[in-house]
Amino acid sequence: MVPPVSDFSTTPGDGIDRYACDCVLAPETAFTHAPAGYSHTEAATLPTATVTAWRSLVVNGGIEAKDCRSA
């Protein structure tokens, strides 16, 4: 069940964190290289997939670092 959300002021895509912008001005250290062999389109999906997974696990699922262990 998805909890009700009434405040979207910090939701990515709503003008914060430069998410989903047409143009970004940021220091070079804010970026990384795409994995070898990825097209621009494939690489562009990585932040969205990562943020979606993180939010599901950490925000909605309540998982913390202490809940994880190395393989």
PDB file of N, CA, C, O and CB in Angstrom:
ATOM      1  N   MET A   1       0.843  -1.177   0.000  1.00  0.00           N
ATOM      2  CA  MET A   1       0.000   0.000   0.000  1.00  0.00           C
ATOM      3  C   MET A   1       0.888   1.240   0.000  1.00  0.00           C
ATOM      4  O   MET A   1       1.846   1.324   0.768  1.00  0.00           O
ATOM      5  CB  MET A   1      -0.959  -0.002   1.217  1.00  0.00           C
ATOM      6  N   VAL A   2       0.575   2.170  -0.837  1.00  0.00           N
ATOM      7  CA  VAL A   2       1.345   3.405  -0.949  1.00  0.00           C
ATOM      8  C   VAL A   2       0.796   4.424   0.037  1.00  0.00           C
ATOM      9  O   VAL A   2      -0.405   4.693   0.045  1.00  0.00           O
ATOM     10  CB  VAL A   2       1.302   3.961  -2.399  1.00  0.00           C
ATOM     11  N   PRO A   3       1.673   5.000   0.878  1.00  0.00           N
ATOM     12  CA  PRO A   3       1.189   6.004   1.827  1.00  0.00           C
ATOM     13  C   PRO A   3       0.744   7.264   1.094  1.00  0.00           C
ATOM     14  O   PRO A   3       1.302   7.597   0.048  1.00  0.00           O
ATOM     15  CB  PRO A   3       2.280   6.345   2.857  1.00  0.00           C
ATOM     16  N   PRO A   4      -0.250   7.968   1.625  1.00  0.00           N
ATOM     17  CA  PRO A   4      -0.703   9.199   0.971  1.00  0.00           C
ATOM     18  C   PRO A   4       0.381  10.270   1.009  1.00  0.00           C
ATOM     19  O   PRO A   4       1.097  10.405   2.001  1.00  0.00           O
ATOM     20  CB  PRO A   4      -1.982   9.722   1.638  1.00  0.00           C
ATOM     21  N   VAL A   5       0.493  11.016  -0.056  1.00  0.00           N
ATOM     22  CA  VAL A   5       1.471  12.098  -0.133  1.00  0.00           C
ATOM     23  C   VAL A   5       0.723  13.386  -0.421  1.00  0.00           C
ATOM     24  O   VAL A   5      -0.030  13.478  -1.391  1.00  0.00           O
ATOM     25  CB  VAL A   5       2.554  11.819  -1.227  1.00  0.00           C
ATOM     26  N   SER A   6       0.935  14.375   0.427  1.00  0.00           N
ATOM     27  CA  SER A   6       0.245  15.646   0.222  1.00  0.00           C
ATOM     28  C   SER A   6       1.209  16.777  -0.107  1.00  0.00           C
ATOM     29  O   SER A   6       0.784  17.857  -0.518  1.00  0.00           O
ATOM     30  CB  SER A   6      -0.558  16.004   1.451  1.00  0.00           C
ATOM     31  N   ASP A   7       2.507  16.532   0.073  1.00  0.00           N
ATOM     32  CA  ASP A   7       3.495  17.585  -0.168  1.00  0.00           C
ATOM     33  C   ASP A   7       4.537  17.079  -1.157  1.00  0.00           C
ATOM     34  O   ASP A   7       5.340  16.206  -0.827  1.00  0.00           O
ATOM     35  CB  ASP A   7       4.170  18.033   1.161  1.00  0.00           C
ATOM     36  N   PHE A   8       4.524  17.620  -2.359  1.00  0.00           N
ATOM     37  CA  PHE A   8       5.461  17.205  -3.392  1.00  0.00           C
ATOM     38  C   PHE A   8       6.619  18.189  -3.547  1.00  0.00           C
ATOM     39  O   PHE A   8       7.303  18.174  -4.571  1.00  0.00           O
ATOM     40  CB  PHE A   8       4.737  17.048  -4.712  1.00  0.00           C
ATOM     41  N   SER A   9       6.850  19.048  -2.544  1.00  0.00           N
ATOM     42  CA  SER A   9       7.876  20.086  -2.667  1.00  0.00           C
ATOM     43  C   SER A   9       9.286  19.518  -2.757  1.00  0.00           C
ATOM     44  O   SER A   9      10.181  20.193  -3.266  1.00  0.00           O
ATOM     45  CB  SER A   9       7.791  21.029  -1.497  1.00  0.00           C
ATOM     46  N   THR A  10       9.507  18.307  -2.282  1.00  0.00           N
ATOM     47  CA  THR A  10      10.842  17.709  -2.360  1.00  0.00           C
ATOM     48  C   THR A  10      10.872  16.489  -3.267  1.00  0.00           C
ATOM     49  O   THR A  10      11.815  15.701  -3.205  1.00  0.00           O
ATOM     50  CB  THR A  10      11.323  17.324  -0.975  1.00  0.00           C
ATOM     51  N   THR A  11       9.876  16.321  -4.094  1.00  0.00           N
ATOM     52  CA  THR A  11       9.812  15.191  -5.012  1.00  0.00           C
ATOM     53  C   THR A  11      10.665  15.469  -6.244  1.00  0.00           C
ATOM     54  O   THR A  11      10.456  16.484  -6.909  1.00  0.00           O
ATOM     55  CB  THR A  11       8.355  14.900  -5.417  1.00  0.00           C
ATOM     56  N   PRO A  12      11.632  14.586  -6.574  1.00  0.00           N
ATOM     57  CA  PRO A  12      12.439  14.812  -7.772  1.00  0.00           C
ATOM     58  C   PRO A  12      11.551  15.005  -8.997  1.00  0.00           C
ATOM     59  O   PRO A  12      10.535  14.331  -9.162  1.00  0.00           O
ATOM     60  CB  PRO A  12      13.406  13.641  -7.998  1.00  0.00           C
ATOM     61  N   GLY A  13      11.954  15.926  -9.837  1.00  0.00           N
ATOM     62  CA  GLY A  13      11.181  16.227 -11.029  1.00  0.00           C
ATOM     63  C   GLY A  13      10.346  17.478 -10.870  1.00  0.00           C
ATOM     64  O   GLY A  13       9.760  17.974 -11.833  1.00  0.00           O
ATOM     65  N   ASP A  14      10.294  17.979  -9.668  1.00  0.00           N
ATOM     66  CA  ASP A  14       9.517  19.188  -9.410  1.00  0.00           C
ATOM     67  C   ASP A  14      10.407  20.408  -9.217  1.00  0.00           C
ATOM     68  O   ASP A  14      10.072  21.313  -8.452  1.00  0.00           O
ATOM     69  CB  ASP A  14       8.642  18.995  -8.189  1.00  0.00           C
ATOM     70  N   GLY A  15      11.530  20.433  -9.903  1.00  0.00           N
ATOM     71  CA  GLY A  15      12.379  21.613  -9.878  1.00  0.00           C
ATOM     72  C   GLY A  15      13.482  21.609  -8.844  1.00  0.00           C
ATOM     73  O   GLY A  15      14.145  22.629  -8.654  1.00  0.00           O
ATOM     74  N   ILE A  16      13.700  20.489  -8.167  1.00  0.00           N
ATOM     75  CA  ILE A  16      14.797  20.436  -7.207  1.00  0.00           C
ATOM     76  C   ILE A  16      15.877  19.496  -7.727  1.00  0.00           C
ATOM     77  O   ILE A  16      15.623  18.670  -8.604  1.00  0.00           O
ATOM     78  CB  ILE A  16      14.294  19.977  -5.814  1.00  0.00           C
ATOM     79  N   ASP A  17      17.047  19.623  -7.197  1.00  0.00           N
ATOM     80  CA  ASP A  17      18.168  18.727  -7.513  1.00  0.00           C
ATOM     81  C   ASP A  17      18.514  18.636  -8.995  1.00  0.00           C
ATOM     82  O   ASP A  17      19.177  17.685  -9.409  1.00  0.00           O
ATOM     83  CB  ASP A  17      17.861  17.362  -7.014  1.00  0.00           C
ATOM     84  N   ARG A  18      18.091  19.582  -9.785  1.00  0.00           N
ATOM     85  CA  ARG A  18      18.389  19.602 -11.223  1.00  0.00           C
ATOM     86  C   ARG A  18      17.897  18.334 -11.925  1.00  0.00           C
ATOM     87  O   ARG A  18      18.406  17.992 -12.993  1.00  0.00           O
ATOM     88  CB  ARG A  18      19.894  19.764 -11.446  1.00  0.00           C
ATOM     89  N   TYR A  19      16.941  17.646 -11.362  1.00  0.00           N
ATOM     90  CA  TYR A  19      16.414  16.405 -11.934  1.00  0.00           C
ATOM     91  C   TYR A  19      15.496  16.719 -13.109  1.00  0.00           C
ATOM     92  O   TYR A  19      14.634  17.591 -13.011  1.00  0.00           O
ATOM     93  CB  TYR A  19      15.656  15.585 -10.863  1.00  0.00           C
ATOM     94  N   ALA A  20      15.677  16.023 -14.197  1.00  0.00           N
ATOM     95  CA  ALA A  20      14.834  16.150 -15.386  1.00  0.00           C
ATOM     96  C   ALA A  20      14.880  17.543 -16.001  1.00  0.00           C
ATOM     97  O   ALA A  20      13.879  18.020 -16.534  1.00  0.00           O
ATOM     98  CB  ALA A  20      13.411  15.803 -15.042  1.00  0.00           C
ATOM     99  N   CYS A  21      16.025  18.189 -15.930  1.00  0.00           N
ATOM    100  CA  CYS A  21      16.188  19.516 -16.531  1.00  0.00           C
ATOM    101  C   CYS A  21      16.668  19.381 -17.970  1.00  0.00           C
ATOM    102  O   CYS A  21      17.336  18.410 -18.327  1.00  0.00           O
ATOM    103  CB  CYS A  21      17.181  20.374 -15.709  1.00  0.00           C
ATOM    104  N   ASP A  22      16.324  20.353 -18.779  1.00  0.00           N
ATOM    105  CA  ASP A  22      16.811  20.385 -20.155  1.00  0.00           C
ATOM    106  C   ASP A  22      18.274  20.787 -20.211  1.00  0.00           C
ATOM    107  O   ASP A  22      19.010  20.336 -21.088  1.00  0.00           O
ATOM    108  CB  ASP A  22      15.974  21.343 -20.995  1.00  0.00           C
ATOM    109  N   CYS A  23      18.696  21.625 -19.288  1.00  0.00           N
ATOM    110  CA  CYS A  23      20.066  22.132 -19.260  1.00  0.00           C
ATOM    111  C   CYS A  23      20.525  22.198 -17.809  1.00  0.00           C
ATOM    112  O   CYS A  23      19.780  22.646 -16.937  1.00  0.00           O
ATOM    113  CB  CYS A  23      20.168  23.536 -19.944  1.00  0.00           C
ATOM    114  N   VAL A  24      21.747  21.752 -17.554  1.00  0.00           N
ATOM    115  CA  VAL A  24      22.271  21.737 -16.193  1.00  0.00           C
ATOM    116  C   VAL A  24      23.624  22.422 -16.161  1.00  0.00           C
ATOM    117  O   VAL A  24      24.484  22.155 -17.000  1.00  0.00           O
ATOM    118  CB  VAL A  24      22.381  20.295 -15.660  1.00  0.00           C
ATOM    119  N   LEU A  25      23.809  23.299 -15.200  1.00  0.00           N
ATOM    120  CA  LEU A  25      25.099  23.930 -14.962  1.00  0.00           C
ATOM    121  C   LEU A  25      25.558  23.461 -13.590  1.00  0.00           C
ATOM    122  O   LEU A  25      25.002  23.865 -12.568  1.00  0.00           O
ATOM    123  CB  LEU A  25      25.014  25.510 -15.048  1.00  0.00           C
ATOM    124  N   ALA A  26      26.571  22.608 -13.573  1.00  0.00           N
ATOM    125  CA  ALA A  26      27.064  22.027 -12.332  1.00  0.00           C
ATOM    126  C   ALA A  26      28.553  21.759 -12.479  1.00  0.00           C
ATOM    127  O   ALA A  26      29.060  21.670 -13.597  1.00  0.00           O
ATOM    128  CB  ALA A  26      26.295  20.723 -11.973  1.00  0.00           C
ATOM    129  N   PRO A  27      29.265  21.627 -11.352  1.00  0.00           N
ATOM    130  CA  PRO A  27      30.690  21.322 -11.440  1.00  0.00           C
ATOM    131  C   PRO A  27      30.934  19.951 -12.076  1.00  0.00           C
ATOM    132  O   PRO A  27      30.092  19.056 -11.996  1.00  0.00           O
ATOM    133  CB  PRO A  27      31.326  21.374 -10.051  1.00  0.00           C
ATOM    134  N   GLU A  28      32.077  19.808 -12.694  1.00  0.00           N
ATOM    135  CA  GLU A  28      32.439  18.551 -13.358  1.00  0.00           C
ATOM    136  C   GLU A  28      32.341  17.363 -12.408  1.00  0.00           C
ATOM    137  O   GLU A  28      32.018  16.255 -12.835  1.00  0.00           O
ATOM    138  CB  GLU A  28      33.853  18.642 -13.925  1.00  0.00           C
ATOM    139  N   THR A  29      32.614  17.582 -11.131  1.00  0.00           N
ATOM    140  CA  THR A  29      32.591  16.497 -10.149  1.00  0.00           C
ATOM    141  C   THR A  29      31.182  15.983  -9.858  1.00  0.00           C
ATOM    142  O   THR A  29      31.024  14.965  -9.184  1.00  0.00           O
ATOM    143  CB  THR A  29      33.230  16.961  -8.865  1.00  0.00           C
ATOM    144  N   ALA A  30      30.164  16.670 -10.355  1.00  0.00           N
ATOM    145  CA  ALA A  30      28.781  16.234 -10.136  1.00  0.00           C
ATOM    146  C   ALA A  30      28.365  15.138 -11.113  1.00  0.00           C
ATOM    147  O   ALA A  30      27.265  14.595 -11.003  1.00  0.00           O
ATOM    148  CB  ALA A  30      27.832  17.419 -10.261  1.00  0.00           C
ATOM    149  N   PHE A  31      29.229  14.810 -12.062  1.00  0.00           N
ATOM    150  CA  PHE A  31      28.886  13.855 -13.115  1.00  0.00           C
ATOM    151  C   PHE A  31      29.846  12.674 -13.110  1.00  0.00           C
ATOM    152  O   PHE A  31      30.916  12.733 -12.505  1.00  0.00           O
ATOM    153  CB  PHE A  31      28.899  14.539 -14.485  1.00  0.00           C
ATOM    154  N   THR A  32      29.460  11.618 -13.779  1.00  0.00           N
ATOM    155  CA  THR A  32      30.314  10.450 -13.926  1.00  0.00           C
ATOM    156  C   THR A  32      30.175   9.922 -15.352  1.00  0.00           C
ATOM    157  O   THR A  32      29.271  10.325 -16.084  1.00  0.00           O
ATOM    158  CB  THR A  32      29.949   9.349 -12.880  1.00  0.00           C
ATOM    159  N   HIS A  33      31.055   9.039 -15.733  1.00  0.00           N
ATOM    160  CA  HIS A  33      30.995   8.449 -17.074  1.00  0.00           C
ATOM    161  C   HIS A  33      29.922   7.365 -17.116  1.00  0.00           C
ATOM    162  O   HIS A  33      29.674   6.680 -16.124  1.00  0.00           O
ATOM    163  CB  HIS A  33      32.373   7.863 -17.483  1.00  0.00           C
ATOM    164  N   ALA A  34      29.306   7.226 -18.255  1.00  0.00           N
ATOM    165  CA  ALA A  34      28.352   6.136 -18.457  1.00  0.00           C
ATOM    166  C   ALA A  34      29.132   4.826 -18.551  1.00  0.00           C
ATOM    167  O   ALA A  34      30.286   4.827 -18.979  1.00  0.00           O
ATOM    168  CB  ALA A  34      27.483   6.369 -19.746  1.00  0.00           C
ATOM    169  N   PRO A  35      28.523   3.720 -18.160  1.00  0.00           N
ATOM    170  CA  PRO A  35      29.196   2.432 -18.293  1.00  0.00           C
ATOM    171  C   PRO A  35      29.575   2.157 -19.750  1.00  0.00           C
ATOM    172  O   PRO A  35      28.852   2.540 -20.669  1.00  0.00           O
ATOM    173  CB  PRO A  35      28.301   1.307 -17.758  1.00  0.00           C
ATOM    174  N   ALA A  36      30.696   1.503 -19.948  1.00  0.00           N
ATOM    175  CA  ALA A  36      31.160   1.167 -21.295  1.00  0.00           C
ATOM    176  C   ALA A  36      30.099   0.356 -22.023  1.00  0.00           C
ATOM    177  O   ALA A  36      29.517  -0.573 -21.462  1.00  0.00           O
ATOM    178  CB  ALA A  36      32.491   0.384 -21.239  1.00  0.00           C
ATOM    179  N   GLY A  37      29.856   0.714 -23.270  1.00  0.00           N
ATOM    180  CA  GLY A  37      28.909  -0.017 -24.087  1.00  0.00           C
ATOM    181  C   GLY A  37      27.473   0.472 -23.994  1.00  0.00           C
ATOM    182  O   GLY A  37      26.618   0.006 -24.747  1.00  0.00           O
ATOM    183  N   TYR A  38      27.189   1.402 -23.088  1.00  0.00           N
ATOM    184  CA  TYR A  38      25.829   1.943 -22.963  1.00  0.00           C
ATOM    185  C   TYR A  38      25.617   3.053 -23.978  1.00  0.00           C
ATOM    186  O   TYR A  38      26.503   3.881 -24.189  1.00  0.00           O
ATOM    187  CB  TYR A  38      25.572   2.469 -21.530  1.00  0.00           C
ATOM    188  N   SER A  39      24.456   3.076 -24.604  1.00  0.00           N
ATOM    189  CA  SER A  39      24.100   4.193 -25.480  1.00  0.00           C
ATOM    190  C   SER A  39      23.721   5.377 -24.586  1.00  0.00           C
ATOM    191  O   SER A  39      23.554   5.217 -23.377  1.00  0.00           O
ATOM    192  CB  SER A  39      22.916   3.809 -26.461  1.00  0.00           C
ATOM    193  N   HIS A  40      23.585   6.560 -25.182  1.00  0.00           N
ATOM    194  CA  HIS A  40      23.160   7.727 -24.404  1.00  0.00           C
ATOM    195  C   HIS A  40      21.783   7.477 -23.785  1.00  0.00           C
ATOM    196  O   HIS A  40      21.532   7.858 -22.642  1.00  0.00           O
ATOM    197  CB  HIS A  40      23.129   8.997 -25.295  1.00  0.00           C
ATOM    198  N   THR A  41      20.910   6.845 -24.534  1.00  0.00           N
ATOM    199  CA  THR A  41      19.559   6.559 -24.042  1.00  0.00           C
ATOM    200  C   THR A  41      19.596   5.591 -22.870  1.00  0.00           C
ATOM    201  O   THR A  41      18.912   5.799 -21.868  1.00  0.00           O
ATOM    202  CB  THR A  41      18.690   5.987 -25.165  1.00  0.00           C
ATOM    203  N   GLU A  42      20.391   4.533 -22.990  1.00  0.00           N
ATOM    204  CA  GLU A  42      20.502   3.561 -21.897  1.00  0.00           C
ATOM    205  C   GLU A  42      21.088   4.209 -20.648  1.00  0.00           C
ATOM    206  O   GLU A  42      20.591   3.996 -19.542  1.00  0.00           O
ATOM    207  CB  GLU A  42      21.369   2.366 -22.325  1.00  0.00           C
ATOM    208  N   ALA A  43      22.133   4.992 -20.823  1.00  0.00           N
ATOM    209  CA  ALA A  43      22.777   5.649 -19.685  1.00  0.00           C
ATOM    210  C   ALA A  43      21.842   6.652 -19.015  1.00  0.00           C
ATOM    211  O   ALA A  43      21.891   6.833 -17.799  1.00  0.00           O
ATOM    212  CB  ALA A  43      24.057   6.351 -20.134  1.00  0.00           C
ATOM    213  N   ALA A  44      20.998   7.298 -19.803  1.00  0.00           N
ATOM    214  CA  ALA A  44      20.077   8.295 -19.249  1.00  0.00           C
ATOM    215  C   ALA A  44      19.050   7.678 -18.307  1.00  0.00           C
ATOM    216  O   ALA A  44      18.487   8.379 -17.467  1.00  0.00           O
ATOM    217  CB  ALA A  44      19.363   9.022 -20.371  1.00  0.00           C
ATOM    218  N   THR A  45      18.800   6.386 -18.434  1.00  0.00           N
ATOM    219  CA  THR A  45      17.813   5.742 -17.562  1.00  0.00           C
ATOM    220  C   THR A  45      18.385   5.363 -16.200  1.00  0.00           C
ATOM    221  O   THR A  45      17.623   5.102 -15.269  1.00  0.00           O
ATOM    222  CB  THR A  45      17.261   4.508 -18.235  1.00  0.00           C
ATOM    223  N   LEU A  46      19.695   5.327 -16.066  1.00  0.00           N
ATOM    224  CA  LEU A  46      20.305   4.873 -14.816  1.00  0.00           C
ATOM    225  C   LEU A  46      19.913   5.708 -13.599  1.00  0.00           C
ATOM    226  O   LEU A  46      19.556   5.126 -12.575  1.00  0.00           O
ATOM    227  CB  LEU A  46      21.792   4.881 -14.957  1.00  0.00           C
ATOM    228  N   PRO A  47      19.961   7.042 -13.654  1.00  0.00           N
ATOM    229  CA  PRO A  47      19.562   7.809 -12.465  1.00  0.00           C
ATOM    230  C   PRO A  47      18.115   7.546 -12.056  1.00  0.00           C
ATOM    231  O   PRO A  47      17.819   7.437 -10.866  1.00  0.00           O
ATOM    232  CB  PRO A  47      19.752   9.294 -12.718  1.00  0.00           C
ATOM    233  N   THR A  48      17.227   7.445 -13.018  1.00  0.00           N
ATOM    234  CA  THR A  48      15.822   7.206 -12.696  1.00  0.00           C
ATOM    235  C   THR A  48      15.644   5.843 -12.042  1.00  0.00           C
ATOM    236  O   THR A  48      14.943   5.721 -11.038  1.00  0.00           O
ATOM    237  CB  THR A  48      14.957   7.306 -13.957  1.00  0.00           C
ATOM    238  N   ALA A  49      16.272   4.824 -12.605  1.00  0.00           N
ATOM    239  CA  ALA A  49      16.164   3.481 -12.032  1.00  0.00           C
ATOM    240  C   ALA A  49      16.784   3.430 -10.639  1.00  0.00           C
ATOM    241  O   ALA A  49      16.238   2.794  -9.737  1.00  0.00           O
ATOM    242  CB  ALA A  49      16.840   2.453 -12.947  1.00  0.00           C
ATOM    243  N   THR A  50      17.913   4.091 -10.466  1.00  0.00           N
ATOM    244  CA  THR A  50      18.599   4.095  -9.175  1.00  0.00           C
ATOM    245  C   THR A  50      17.780   4.805  -8.115  1.00  0.00           C
ATOM    246  O   THR A  50      17.604   4.287  -7.013  1.00  0.00           O
ATOM    247  CB  THR A  50      19.962   4.752  -9.301  1.00  0.00           C
ATOM    248  N   VAL A  51      17.280   5.983  -8.437  1.00  0.00           N
ATOM    249  CA  VAL A  51      16.487   6.745  -7.470  1.00  0.00           C
ATOM    250  C   VAL A  51      15.193   6.008  -7.130  1.00  0.00           C
ATOM    251  O   VAL A  51      14.761   6.019  -5.977  1.00  0.00           O
ATOM    252  CB  VAL A  51      16.169   8.148  -8.021  1.00  0.00           C
ATOM    253  N   THR A  52      14.579   5.375  -8.111  1.00  0.00           N
ATOM    254  CA  THR A  52      13.355   4.613  -7.861  1.00  0.00           C
ATOM    255  C   THR A  52      13.631   3.461  -6.902  1.00  0.00           C
ATOM    256  O   THR A  52      12.875   3.246  -5.954  1.00  0.00           O
ATOM    257  CB  THR A  52      12.769   4.079  -9.183  1.00  0.00           C
ATOM    258  N   ALA A  53      14.704   2.723  -7.144  1.00  0.00           N
ATOM    259  CA  ALA A  53      15.056   1.603  -6.270  1.00  0.00           C
ATOM    260  C   ALA A  53      15.411   2.094  -4.870  1.00  0.00           C
ATOM    261  O   ALA A  53      14.957   1.522  -3.879  1.00  0.00           O
ATOM    262  CB  ALA A  53      16.228   0.807  -6.862  1.00  0.00           C
ATOM    263  N   TRP A  54      16.215   3.144  -4.784  1.00  0.00           N
ATOM    264  CA  TRP A  54      16.614   3.688  -3.481  1.00  0.00           C
ATOM    265  C   TRP A  54      15.393   4.138  -2.693  1.00  0.00           C
ATOM    266  O   TRP A  54      15.250   3.808  -1.516  1.00  0.00           O
ATOM    267  CB  TRP A  54      17.593   4.864  -3.659  1.00  0.00           C
ATOM    268  N   ARG A  55      14.516   4.891  -3.343  1.00  0.00           N
ATOM    269  CA  ARG A  55      13.319   5.383  -2.645  1.00  0.00           C
ATOM    270  C   ARG A  55      12.447   4.221  -2.164  1.00  0.00           C
ATOM    271  O   ARG A  55      11.919   4.260  -1.053  1.00  0.00           O
ATOM    272  CB  ARG A  55      12.498   6.312  -3.569  1.00  0.00           C
ATOM    273  N   SER A  56      12.298   3.198  -2.988  1.00  0.00           N
ATOM    274  CA  SER A  56      11.496   2.038  -2.594  1.00  0.00           C
ATOM    275  C   SER A  56      12.079   1.343  -1.376  1.00  0.00           C
ATOM    276  O   SER A  56      11.346   0.975  -0.458  1.00  0.00           O
ATOM    277  CB  SER A  56      11.388   1.052  -3.748  1.00  0.00           C
ATOM    278  N   LEU A  57      13.387   1.162  -1.363  1.00  0.00           N
ATOM    279  CA  LEU A  57      14.042   0.455  -0.264  1.00  0.00           C
ATOM    280  C   LEU A  57      14.198   1.298   0.991  1.00  0.00           C
ATOM    281  O   LEU A  57      13.876   0.847   2.091  1.00  0.00           O
ATOM    282  CB  LEU A  57      15.387  -0.024  -0.704  1.00  0.00           C
ATOM    283  N   VAL A  58      14.691   2.522   0.830  1.00  0.00           N
ATOM    284  CA  VAL A  58      15.045   3.349   1.985  1.00  0.00           C
ATOM    285  C   VAL A  58      13.858   4.151   2.508  1.00  0.00           C
ATOM    286  O   VAL A  58      13.555   4.114   3.701  1.00  0.00           O
ATOM    287  CB  VAL A  58      16.175   4.293   1.622  1.00  0.00           C
ATOM    288  N   VAL A  59      13.196   4.866   1.625  1.00  0.00           N
ATOM    289  CA  VAL A  59      12.108   5.738   2.076  1.00  0.00           C
ATOM    290  C   VAL A  59      10.851   4.933   2.393  1.00  0.00           C
ATOM    291  O   VAL A  59      10.311   5.025   3.496  1.00  0.00           O
ATOM    292  CB  VAL A  59      11.796   6.797   1.012  1.00  0.00           C
ATOM    293  N   ASN A  60      10.394   4.154   1.435  1.00  0.00           N
ATOM    294  CA  ASN A  60       9.157   3.406   1.642  1.00  0.00           C
ATOM    295  C   ASN A  60       9.367   2.133   2.458  1.00  0.00           C
ATOM    296  O   ASN A  60       8.522   1.774   3.278  1.00  0.00           O
ATOM    297  CB  ASN A  60       8.544   3.054   0.309  1.00  0.00           C
ATOM    298  N   GLY A  61      10.482   1.456   2.240  1.00  0.00           N
ATOM    299  CA  GLY A  61      10.739   0.193   2.928  1.00  0.00           C
ATOM    300  C   GLY A  61      11.405   0.327   4.281  1.00  0.00           C
ATOM    301  O   GLY A  61      11.382  -0.611   5.077  1.00  0.00           O
ATOM    302  N   GLY A  62      11.999   1.483   4.553  1.00  0.00           N
ATOM    303  CA  GLY A  62      12.629   1.715   5.845  1.00  0.00           C
ATOM    304  C   GLY A  62      13.932   0.965   6.059  1.00  0.00           C
ATOM    305  O   GLY A  62      14.379   0.832   7.198  1.00  0.00           O
ATOM    306  N   ILE A  63      14.554   0.471   4.991  1.00  0.00           N
ATOM    307  CA  ILE A  63      15.816  -0.254   5.134  1.00  0.00           C
ATOM    308  C   ILE A  63      16.932   0.715   5.539  1.00  0.00           C
ATOM    309  O   ILE A  63      16.966   1.856   5.078  1.00  0.00           O
ATOM    310  CB  ILE A  63      16.180  -0.985   3.813  1.00  0.00           C
ATOM    311  N   GLU A  64      17.830   0.261   6.388  1.00  0.00           N
ATOM    312  CA  GLU A  64      18.960   1.066   6.852  1.00  0.00           C
ATOM    313  C   GLU A  64      20.257   0.314   6.591  1.00  0.00           C
ATOM    314  O   GLU A  64      20.249  -0.881   6.295  1.00  0.00           O
ATOM    315  CB  GLU A  64      18.819   1.406   8.360  1.00  0.00           C
ATOM    316  N   ALA A  65      21.373   1.029   6.704  1.00  0.00           N
ATOM    317  CA  ALA A  65      22.685   0.418   6.456  1.00  0.00           C
ATOM    318  C   ALA A  65      22.887  -0.815   7.328  1.00  0.00           C
ATOM    319  O   ALA A  65      23.478  -1.797   6.878  1.00  0.00           O
ATOM    320  CB  ALA A  65      23.810   1.434   6.714  1.00  0.00           C
ATOM    321  N   LYS A  66      22.412  -0.781   8.554  1.00  0.00           N
ATOM    322  CA  LYS A  66      22.592  -1.923   9.462  1.00  0.00           C
ATOM    323  C   LYS A  66      21.839  -3.171   8.996  1.00  0.00           C
ATOM    324  O   LYS A  66      22.133  -4.282   9.437  1.00  0.00           O
ATOM    325  CB  LYS A  66      22.131  -1.548  10.862  1.00  0.00           C
ATOM    326  N   ASP A  67      20.869  -2.979   8.104  1.00  0.00           N
ATOM    327  CA  ASP A  67      20.097  -4.103   7.575  1.00  0.00           C
ATOM    328  C   ASP A  67      20.811  -4.825   6.436  1.00  0.00           C
ATOM    329  O   ASP A  67      20.381  -5.900   6.017  1.00  0.00           O
ATOM    330  CB  ASP A  67      18.749  -3.621   7.100  1.00  0.00           C
ATOM    331  N   CYS A  68      21.888  -4.245   5.937  1.00  0.00           N
ATOM    332  CA  CYS A  68      22.612  -4.792   4.787  1.00  0.00           C
ATOM    333  C   CYS A  68      23.901  -5.450   5.248  1.00  0.00           C
ATOM    334  O   CYS A  68      24.474  -5.082   6.273  1.00  0.00           O
ATOM    335  CB  CYS A  68      22.914  -3.689   3.751  1.00  0.00           C
ATOM    336  N   ARG A  69      24.340  -6.416   4.483  1.00  0.00           N
ATOM    337  CA  ARG A  69      25.622  -7.051   4.781  1.00  0.00           C
ATOM    338  C   ARG A  69      26.339  -7.337   3.479  1.00  0.00           C
ATOM    339  O   ARG A  69      25.709  -7.467   2.429  1.00  0.00           O
ATOM    340  CB  ARG A  69      25.430  -8.353   5.601  1.00  0.00           C
ATOM    341  N   SER A  70      27.637  -7.434   3.547  1.00  0.00           N
ATOM    342  CA  SER A  70      28.438  -7.741   2.360  1.00  0.00           C
ATOM    343  C   SER A  70      28.254  -9.197   1.986  1.00  0.00           C
ATOM    344  O   SER A  70      28.015 -10.051   2.841  1.00  0.00           O
ATOM    345  CB  SER A  70      29.932  -7.430   2.601  1.00  0.00           C
ATOM    346  N   ALA A  71      28.368  -9.464   0.704  1.00  0.00           N
ATOM    347  CA  ALA A  71      28.225 -10.844   0.221  1.00  0.00           C
ATOM    348  C   ALA A  71      29.450 -11.647   0.554  1.00  0.00           C
ATOM    349  O   ALA A  71      29.519 -12.833   0.229  1.00  0.00           O
ATOM    350  CB  ALA A  71      27.976 -10.877  -1.287  1.00  0.00           C
TER     351      ALA A  71
END
